[in-house]
Amino acid sequence: MPTQEERLTELEQTMTEYRPVLQSMAYELTMVKGLIVNQVEITRQLKQDMQESKQDMADLKKRLARIEEQLATILTLLKPS
């Protein structure tokens, strides 16, 4: 069975071999986290914009309904009896 010093030496060698891979993974995870944070903000803004657009559409529908009612009233008044 290897001694504690031999196991430690082997672990240090393994870490030296994998250090570039681990650094690359850490860098890529950092990039992915940045992208996710950015996408979350974009999604939040899109949701807010969509809610505002829905409210604007509802307001337009109400205004259009009032205009249609007013036009119907005007047409009724203009029709000869």
Biopython code that builds the backbone (N, CA, C, O; Angstrom):
import numpy as np
from Bio.PDB.StructureBuilder import StructureBuilder

atoms = [
    (1, "MET", "N", (0.852, -1.172, 0.000)),
    (1, "MET", "CA", (0.000, 0.000, 0.000)),
    (1, "MET", "C", (0.902, 1.241, 0.000)),
    (1, "MET", "O", (1.861, 1.313, 0.768)),
    (2, "PRO", "N", (0.588, 2.226, -0.872)),
    (2, "PRO", "CA", (1.433, 3.420, -0.937)),
    (2, "PRO", "C", (1.373, 4.207, 0.374)),
    (2, "PRO", "O", (0.364, 4.236, 1.078)),
    (3, "THR", "N", (2.490, 4.828, 0.653)),
    (3, "THR", "CA", (2.548, 5.650, 1.865)),
    (3, "THR", "C", (1.773, 6.938, 1.632)),
    (3, "THR", "O", (1.387, 7.267, 0.510)),
    (4, "GLN", "N", (1.560, 7.656, 2.727)),
    (4, "GLN", "CA", (0.814, 8.914, 2.639)),
    (4, "GLN", "C", (1.582, 9.902, 1.749)),
    (4, "GLN", "O", (0.973, 10.651, 0.985)),
    (5, "GLU", "N", (2.890, 9.903, 1.847)),
    (5, "GLU", "CA", (3.693, 10.820, 1.030)),
    (5, "GLU", "C", (3.591, 10.463, -0.446)),
    (5, "GLU", "O", (3.515, 11.353, -1.293)),
    (6, "GLU", "N", (3.588, 9.174, -0.763)),
    (6, "GLU", "CA", (3.450, 8.742, -2.155)),
    (6, "GLU", "C", (2.079, 9.125, -2.711)),
    (6, "GLU", "O", (1.959, 9.572, -3.851)),
    (7, "ARG", "N", (1.057, 8.942, -1.891)),
    (7, "ARG", "CA", (-0.291, 9.320, -2.338)),
    (7, "ARG", "C", (-0.390, 10.823, -2.552)),
    (7, "ARG", "O", (-1.029, 11.279, -3.500)),
    (8, "LEU", "N", (0.244, 11.594, -1.668)),
    (8, "LEU", "CA", (0.237, 13.043, -1.805)),
    (8, "LEU", "C", (0.986, 13.466, -3.064)),
    (8, "LEU", "O", (0.536, 14.364, -3.775)),
    (9, "THR", "N", (2.106, 12.840, -3.343)),
    (9, "THR", "CA", (2.877, 13.142, -4.557)),
    (9, "THR", "C", (2.054, 12.817, -5.795)),
    (9, "THR", "O", (2.043, 13.588, -6.754)),
    (10, "GLU", "N", (1.371, 11.691, -5.780)),
    (10, "GLU", "CA", (0.529, 11.309, -6.916)),
    (10, "GLU", "C", (-0.619, 12.300, -7.100)),
    (10, "GLU", "O", (-0.956, 12.664, -8.227)),
    (11, "LEU", "N", (-1.212, 12.729, -6.004)),
    (11, "LEU", "CA", (-2.293, 13.714, -6.071)),
    (11, "LEU", "C", (-1.780, 15.031, -6.654)),
    (11, "LEU", "O", (-2.457, 15.651, -7.475)),
    (12, "GLU", "N", (-0.592, 15.457, -6.236)),
    (12, "GLU", "CA", (-0.014, 16.696, -6.767)),
    (12, "GLU", "C", (0.246, 16.578, -8.266)),
    (12, "GLU", "O", (0.019, 17.531, -9.011)),
    (13, "GLN", "N", (0.719, 15.425, -8.708)),
    (13, "GLN", "CA", (0.951, 15.210, -10.134)),
    (13, "GLN", "C", (-0.369, 15.253, -10.911)),
    (13, "GLN", "O", (-0.461, 15.852, -11.983)),
    (14, "THR", "N", (-1.378, 14.605, -10.344)),
    (14, "THR", "CA", (-2.692, 14.603, -10.993)),
    (14, "THR", "C", (-3.231, 16.019, -11.092)),
    (14, "THR", "O", (-3.750, 16.417, -12.135)),
    (15, "MET", "N", (-3.114, 16.778, -10.018)),
    (15, "MET", "CA", (-3.597, 18.169, -10.027)),
    (15, "MET", "C", (-2.836, 18.997, -11.058)),
    (15, "MET", "O", (-3.425, 19.834, -11.741)),
    (16, "THR", "N", (-1.541, 18.767, -11.170)),
    (16, "THR", "CA", (-0.741, 19.491, -12.163)),
    (16, "THR", "C", (-1.212, 19.150, -13.568)),
    (16, "THR", "O", (-1.291, 20.031, -14.424)),
    (17, "GLU", "N", (-1.521, 17.895, -13.813)),
    (17, "GLU", "CA", (-1.994, 17.471, -15.130)),
    (17, "GLU", "C", (-3.362, 18.073, -15.461)),
    (17, "GLU", "O", (-3.604, 18.494, -16.592)),
    (18, "TYR", "N", (-4.246, 18.110, -14.470)),
    (18, "TYR", "CA", (-5.609, 18.559, -14.720)),
    (18, "TYR", "C", (-5.836, 20.049, -14.502)),
    (18, "TYR", "O", (-6.926, 20.552, -14.775)),
    (19, "ARG", "N", (-4.815, 20.769, -14.010)),
    (19, "ARG", "CA", (-4.983, 22.195, -13.737)),
    (19, "ARG", "C", (-5.484, 22.968, -14.959)),
    (19, "ARG", "O", (-6.431, 23.743, -14.824)),
    (20, "PRO", "N", (-4.890, 22.792, -16.150)),
    (20, "PRO", "CA", (-5.404, 23.546, -17.309)),
    (20, "PRO", "C", (-6.870, 23.215, -17.628)),
    (20, "PRO", "O", (-7.645, 24.095, -18.001)),
    (21, "VAL", "N", (-7.230, 21.961, -17.477)),
    (21, "VAL", "CA", (-8.609, 21.561, -17.742)),
    (21, "VAL", "C", (-9.541, 22.198, -16.719)),
    (21, "VAL", "O", (-10.599, 22.715, -17.075)),
    (22, "LEU", "N", (-9.150, 22.161, -15.451)),
    (22, "LEU", "CA", (-9.970, 22.760, -14.399)),
    (22, "LEU", "C", (-10.078, 24.269, -14.571)),
    (22, "LEU", "O", (-11.146, 24.843, -14.356)),
    (23, "GLN", "N", (-8.990, 24.912, -14.954)),
    (23, "GLN", "CA", (-9.031, 26.358, -15.188)),
    (23, "GLN", "C", (-9.957, 26.687, -16.353)),
    (23, "GLN", "O", (-10.719, 27.652, -16.306)),
    (24, "SER", "N", (-9.878, 25.873, -17.392)),
    (24, "SER", "CA", (-10.751, 26.080, -18.546)),
    (24, "SER", "C", (-12.215, 25.896, -18.152)),
    (24, "SER", "O", (-13.073, 26.677, -18.561)),
    (25, "MET", "N", (-12.494, 24.879, -17.370)),
    (25, "MET", "CA", (-13.870, 24.646, -16.925)),
    (25, "MET", "C", (-14.357, 25.806, -16.060)),
    (25, "MET", "O", (-15.498, 26.246, -16.198)),
    (26, "ALA", "N", (-13.503, 26.298, -15.175)),
    (26, "ALA", "CA", (-13.882, 27.420, -14.321)),
    (26, "ALA", "C", (-14.177, 28.649, -15.168)),
    (26, "ALA", "O", (-15.139, 29.371, -14.906)),
    (27, "TYR", "N", (-13.355, 28.890, -16.181)),
    (27, "TYR", "CA", (-13.569, 30.032, -17.077)),
    (27, "TYR", "C", (-14.896, 29.883, -17.826)),
    (27, "TYR", "O", (-15.672, 30.834, -17.919)),
    (28, "GLU", "N", (-15.146, 28.694, -18.356)),
    (28, "GLU", "CA", (-16.377, 28.460, -19.100)),
    (28, "GLU", "C", (-17.606, 28.580, -18.204)),
    (28, "GLU", "O", (-18.627, 29.119, -18.631)),
    (29, "LEU", "N", (-17.526, 28.087, -16.969)),
    (29, "LEU", "CA", (-18.640, 28.227, -16.043)),
    (29, "LEU", "C", (-18.902, 29.696, -15.721)),
    (29, "LEU", "O", (-20.052, 30.115, -15.593)),
    (30, "THR", "N", (-17.832, 30.469, -15.591)),
    (30, "THR", "CA", (-17.985, 31.900, -15.349)),
    (30, "THR", "C", (-18.682, 32.566, -16.530)),
    (30, "THR", "O", (-19.560, 33.408, -16.342)),
    (31, "MET", "N", (-18.296, 32.192, -17.737)),
    (31, "MET", "CA", (-18.923, 32.746, -18.936)),
    (31, "MET", "C", (-20.402, 32.363, -19.005)),
    (31, "MET", "O", (-21.253, 33.199, -19.310)),
    (32, "VAL", "N", (-20.697, 31.106, -18.723)),
    (32, "VAL", "CA", (-22.086, 30.641, -18.762)),
    (32, "VAL", "C", (-22.920, 31.381, -17.712)),
    (32, "VAL", "O", (-24.055, 31.778, -17.976)),
    (33, "LYS", "N", (-22.345, 31.560, -16.524)),
    (33, "LYS", "CA", (-23.076, 32.292, -15.484)),
    (33, "LYS", "C", (-23.383, 33.710, -15.957)),
    (33, "LYS", "O", (-24.496, 34.200, -15.766)),
    (34, "GLY", "N", (-22.407, 34.368, -16.569)),
    (34, "GLY", "CA", (-22.629, 35.716, -17.088)),
    (34, "GLY", "C", (-23.717, 35.745, -18.141)),
    (34, "GLY", "O", (-24.555, 36.647, -18.149)),
    (35, "LEU", "N", (-23.708, 34.774, -19.022)),
    (35, "LEU", "CA", (-24.740, 34.697, -20.057)),
    (35, "LEU", "C", (-26.113, 34.464, -19.454)),
    (35, "LEU", "O", (-27.096, 35.060, -19.894)),
    (36, "ILE", "N", (-26.186, 33.606, -18.456)),
    (36, "ILE", "CA", (-27.467, 33.311, -17.822)),
    (36, "ILE", "C", (-28.013, 34.549, -17.130)),
    (36, "ILE", "O", (-29.195, 34.870, -17.253)),
    (37, "VAL", "N", (-27.146, 35.242, -16.404)),
    (37, "VAL", "CA", (-27.586, 36.462, -15.718)),
    (37, "VAL", "C", (-28.108, 37.470, -16.738)),
    (37, "VAL", "O", (-29.134, 38.112, -16.511)),
    (38, "ASN", "N", (-27.415, 37.608, -17.842)),
    (38, "ASN", "CA", (-27.828, 38.523, -18.902)),
    (38, "ASN", "C", (-29.174, 38.095, -19.489)),
    (38, "ASN", "O", (-30.051, 38.932, -19.699)),
    (39, "GLN", "N", (-29.339, 36.812, -19.753)),
    (39, "GLN", "CA", (-30.591, 36.313, -20.322)),
    (39, "GLN", "C", (-31.757, 36.487, -19.353)),
    (39, "GLN", "O", (-32.876, 36.782, -19.773)),
    (40, "VAL", "N", (-31.500, 36.306, -18.064)),
    (40, "VAL", "CA", (-32.555, 36.497, -17.073)),
    (40, "VAL", "C", (-33.037, 37.941, -17.111)),
    (40, "VAL", "O", (-34.241, 38.195, -17.062)),
    (41, "GLU", "N", (-32.110, 38.886, -17.196)),
    (41, "GLU", "CA", (-32.485, 40.303, -17.253)),
    (41, "GLU", "C", (-33.260, 40.602, -18.533)),
    (41, "GLU", "O", (-34.257, 41.323, -18.501)),
    (42, "ILE", "N", (-32.810, 40.057, -19.649)),
    (42, "ILE", "CA", (-33.510, 40.264, -20.918)),
    (42, "ILE", "C", (-34.922, 39.677, -20.840)),
    (42, "ILE", "O", (-35.881, 40.303, -21.293)),
    (43, "THR", "N", (-35.050, 38.488, -20.273)),
    (43, "THR", "CA", (-36.352, 37.844, -20.142)),
    (43, "THR", "C", (-37.274, 38.658, -19.238)),
    (43, "THR", "O", (-38.460, 38.804, -19.534)),
    (44, "ARG", "N", (-36.740, 39.188, -18.144)),
    (44, "ARG", "CA", (-37.532, 40.017, -17.243)),
    (44, "ARG", "C", (-38.051, 41.259, -17.970)),
    (44, "ARG", "O", (-39.213, 41.637, -17.822)),
    (45, "GLN", "N", (-37.174, 41.888, -18.756)),
    (45, "GLN", "CA", (-37.566, 43.082, -19.495)),
    (45, "GLN", "C", (-38.615, 42.746, -20.558)),
    (45, "GLN", "O", (-39.569, 43.499, -20.753)),
    (46, "LEU", "N", (-38.435, 41.621, -21.240)),
    (46, "LEU", "CA", (-39.414, 41.200, -22.247)),
    (46, "LEU", "C", (-40.781, 40.926, -21.609)),
    (46, "LEU", "O", (-41.818, 41.267, -22.178)),
    (47, "LYS", "N", (-40.769, 40.313, -20.432)),
    (47, "LYS", "CA", (-42.025, 40.040, -19.736)),
    (47, "LYS", "C", (-42.726, 41.352, -19.393)),
    (47, "LYS", "O", (-43.936, 41.488, -19.577)),
    (48, "GLN", "N", (-41.962, 42.306, -18.897)),
    (48, "GLN", "CA", (-42.546, 43.606, -18.559)),
    (48, "GLN", "C", (-43.089, 44.295, -19.811)),
    (48, "GLN", "O", (-44.190, 44.845, -19.792)),
    (49, "ASP", "N", (-42.316, 44.265, -20.894)),
    (49, "ASP", "CA", (-42.770, 44.866, -22.148)),
    (49, "ASP", "C", (-44.045, 44.191, -22.649)),
    (49, "ASP", "O", (-44.948, 44.862, -23.147)),
    (50, "MET", "N", (-44.120, 42.874, -22.519)),
    (50, "MET", "CA", (-45.294, 42.134, -22.966)),
    (50, "MET", "C", (-46.520, 42.519, -22.140)),
    (50, "MET", "O", (-47.610, 42.688, -22.688)),
    (51, "GLN", "N", (-46.348, 42.657, -20.835)),
    (51, "GLN", "CA", (-47.464, 43.059, -19.984)),
    (51, "GLN", "C", (-47.948, 44.456, -20.362)),
    (51, "GLN", "O", (-49.152, 44.707, -20.420)),
    (52, "GLU", "N", (-47.009, 45.359, -20.617)),
    (52, "GLU", "CA", (-47.389, 46.712, -21.029)),
    (52, "GLU", "C", (-48.112, 46.688, -22.372)),
    (52, "GLU", "O", (-49.088, 47.415, -22.562)),
    (53, "SER", "N", (-47.645, 45.864, -23.300)),
    (53, "SER", "CA", (-48.296, 45.750, -24.610)),
    (53, "SER", "C", (-49.707, 45.195, -24.477)),
    (53, "SER", "O", (-50.626, 45.654, -25.155)),
    (54, "LYS", "N", (-49.878, 44.212, -23.608)),
    (54, "LYS", "CA", (-51.220, 43.654, -23.387)),
    (54, "LYS", "C", (-52.152, 44.718, -22.818)),
    (54, "LYS", "O", (-53.312, 44.811, -23.220)),
    (55, "GLN", "N", (-51.647, 45.519, -21.882)),
    (55, "GLN", "CA", (-52.468, 46.578, -21.303)),
    (55, "GLN", "C", (-52.824, 47.618, -22.357)),
    (55, "GLN", "O", (-53.959, 48.092, -22.411)),
    (56, "ASP", "N", (-51.841, 47.977, -23.202)),
    (56, "ASP", "CA", (-52.107, 48.923, -24.288)),
    (56, "ASP", "C", (-53.171, 48.384, -25.241)),
    (56, "ASP", "O", (-54.053, 49.124, -25.676)),
    (57, "MET", "N", (-53.087, 47.100, -25.560)),
    (57, "MET", "CA", (-54.075, 46.487, -26.450)),
    (57, "MET", "C", (-55.465, 46.500, -25.810)),
    (57, "MET", "O", (-56.457, 46.766, -26.488)),
    (58, "ALA", "N", (-55.538, 46.219, -24.525)),
    (58, "ALA", "CA", (-56.832, 46.242, -23.834)),
    (58, "ALA", "C", (-57.407, 47.656, -23.861)),
    (58, "ALA", "O", (-58.605, 47.833, -24.086)),
    (59, "ASP", "N", (-56.566, 48.657, -23.634)),
    (59, "ASP", "CA", (-57.023, 50.048, -23.685)),
    (59, "ASP", "C", (-57.516, 50.413, -25.087)),
    (59, "ASP", "O", (-58.535, 51.087, -25.234)),
    (60, "LEU", "N", (-56.798, 49.972, -26.102)),
    (60, "LEU", "CA", (-57.209, 50.243, -27.483)),
    (60, "LEU", "C", (-58.545, 49.581, -27.811)),
    (60, "LEU", "O", (-59.388, 50.173, -28.486)),
    (61, "LYS", "N", (-58.734, 48.356, -27.334)),
    (61, "LYS", "CA", (-60.013, 47.669, -27.568)),
    (61, "LYS", "C", (-61.163, 48.438, -26.935)),
    (61, "LYS", "O", (-62.227, 48.572, -27.539)),
    (62, "LYS", "N", (-60.955, 48.949, -25.715)),
    (62, "LYS", "CA", (-61.999, 49.733, -25.046)),
    (62, "LYS", "C", (-62.305, 51.002, -25.832)),
    (62, "LYS", "O", (-63.469, 51.351, -26.029)),
    (63, "ARG", "N", (-61.259, 51.689, -26.278)),
    (63, "ARG", "CA", (-61.466, 52.917, -27.045)),
    (63, "ARG", "C", (-62.193, 52.633, -28.352)),
    (63, "ARG", "O", (-63.078, 53.389, -28.754)),
    (64, "LEU", "N", (-61.821, 51.546, -29.012)),
    (64, "LEU", "CA", (-62.470, 51.170, -30.265)),
    (64, "LEU", "C", (-63.953, 50.849, -30.027)),
    (64, "LEU", "O", (-64.809, 51.225, -30.827)),
    (65, "ALA", "N", (-64.245, 50.164, -28.938)),
    (65, "ALA", "CA", (-65.642, 49.847, -28.625)),
    (65, "ALA", "C", (-66.444, 51.130, -28.402)),
    (65, "ALA", "O", (-67.584, 51.232, -28.856)),
    (66, "ARG", "N", (-65.859, 52.108, -27.708)),
    (66, "ARG", "CA", (-66.557, 53.385, -27.490)),
    (66, "ARG", "C", (-66.781, 54.119, -28.802)),
    (66, "ARG", "O", (-67.848, 54.689, -29.030)),
    (67, "ILE", "N", (-65.770, 54.105, -29.665)),
    (67, "ILE", "CA", (-65.907, 54.765, -30.967)),
    (67, "ILE", "C", (-67.011, 54.091, -31.782)),
    (67, "ILE", "O", (-67.815, 54.768, -32.423)),
    (68, "GLU", "N", (-67.048, 52.754, -31.756)),
    (68, "GLU", "CA", (-68.104, 52.031, -32.477)),
    (68, "GLU", "C", (-69.480, 52.391, -31.935)),
    (68, "GLU", "O", (-70.428, 52.559, -32.703)),
    (69, "GLU", "N", (-69.592, 52.511, -30.618)),
    (69, "GLU", "CA", (-70.871, 52.912, -30.027)),
    (69, "GLU", "C", (-71.253, 54.321, -30.469)),
    (69, "GLU", "O", (-72.407, 54.576, -30.812)),
    (70, "GLN", "N", (-70.291, 55.227, -30.460)),
    (70, "GLN", "CA", (-70.565, 56.598, -30.878)),
    (70, "GLN", "C", (-70.978, 56.648, -32.347)),
    (70, "GLN", "O", (-71.907, 57.372, -32.704)),
    (71, "LEU", "N", (-70.298, 55.889, -33.192)),
    (71, "LEU", "CA", (-70.661, 55.844, -34.611)),
    (71, "LEU", "C", (-72.061, 55.266, -34.806)),
    (71, "LEU", "O", (-72.833, 55.751, -35.633)),
    (72, "ALA", "N", (-72.377, 54.235, -34.041)),
    (72, "ALA", "CA", (-73.721, 53.650, -34.148)),
    (72, "ALA", "C", (-74.773, 54.680, -33.753)),
    (72, "ALA", "O", (-75.823, 54.775, -34.388)),
    (73, "THR", "N", (-74.492, 55.447, -32.707)),
    (73, "THR", "CA", (-75.419, 56.496, -32.279)),
    (73, "THR", "C", (-75.570, 57.561, -33.353)),
    (73, "THR", "O", (-76.683, 57.994, -33.650)),
    (74, "ILE", "N", (-74.464, 57.982, -33.931)),
    (74, "ILE", "CA", (-74.497, 58.988, -34.985)),
    (74, "ILE", "C", (-75.288, 58.476, -36.181)),
    (74, "ILE", "O", (-76.116, 59.202, -36.733)),
    (75, "LEU", "N", (-75.042, 57.230, -36.587)),
    (75, "LEU", "CA", (-75.783, 56.664, -37.719)),
    (75, "LEU", "C", (-77.284, 56.588, -37.429)),
    (75, "LEU", "O", (-78.110, 56.855, -38.302)),
    (76, "THR", "N", (-77.618, 56.224, -36.208)),
    (76, "THR", "CA", (-79.036, 56.176, -35.825)),
    (76, "THR", "C", (-79.675, 57.555, -35.922)),
    (76, "THR", "O", (-80.801, 57.698, -36.399)),
    (77, "LEU", "N", (-78.953, 58.550, -35.472)),
    (77, "LEU", "CA", (-79.488, 59.925, -35.525)),
    (77, "LEU", "C", (-79.595, 60.451, -36.951)),
    (77, "LEU", "O", (-80.467, 61.269, -37.245)),
    (78, "LEU", "N", (-78.733, 59.998, -37.822)),
    (78, "LEU", "CA", (-78.718, 60.486, -39.211)),
    (78, "LEU", "C", (-79.734, 59.767, -40.097)),
    (78, "LEU", "O", (-80.118, 60.296, -41.140)),
    (79, "LYS", "N", (-80.173, 58.582, -39.706)),
    (79, "LYS", "CA", (-81.123, 57.838, -40.529)),
    (79, "LYS", "C", (-82.472, 58.541, -40.502)),
    (79, "LYS", "O", (-82.982, 58.910, -39.445)),
    (80, "PRO", "N", (-83.026, 58.714, -41.677)),
    (80, "PRO", "CA", (-84.376, 59.286, -41.697)),
    (80, "PRO", "C", (-85.388, 58.265, -41.207)),
    (80, "PRO", "O", (-85.303, 57.084, -41.542)),
    (81, "SER", "N", (-86.317, 58.713, -40.436)),
    (81, "SER", "CA", (-87.337, 57.800, -39.896)),
    (81, "SER", "C", (-88.495, 57.653, -40.849)),
    (81, "SER", "O", (-89.444, 56.925, -40.559)),
]
sb = StructureBuilder()
sb.init_structure("model")
sb.init_model(0)
sb.init_chain("A")
sb.init_seg("    ")
for serial, (resi, resn, name, xyz) in enumerate(atoms, 1):
    if name == "N":
        sb.init_residue(resn, " ", resi, " ")
    sb.init_atom(name, np.array(xyz, "f"), 0.0, 1.0, " ", f" {name:<3s}", serial, name[0])
structure = sb.get_structure()
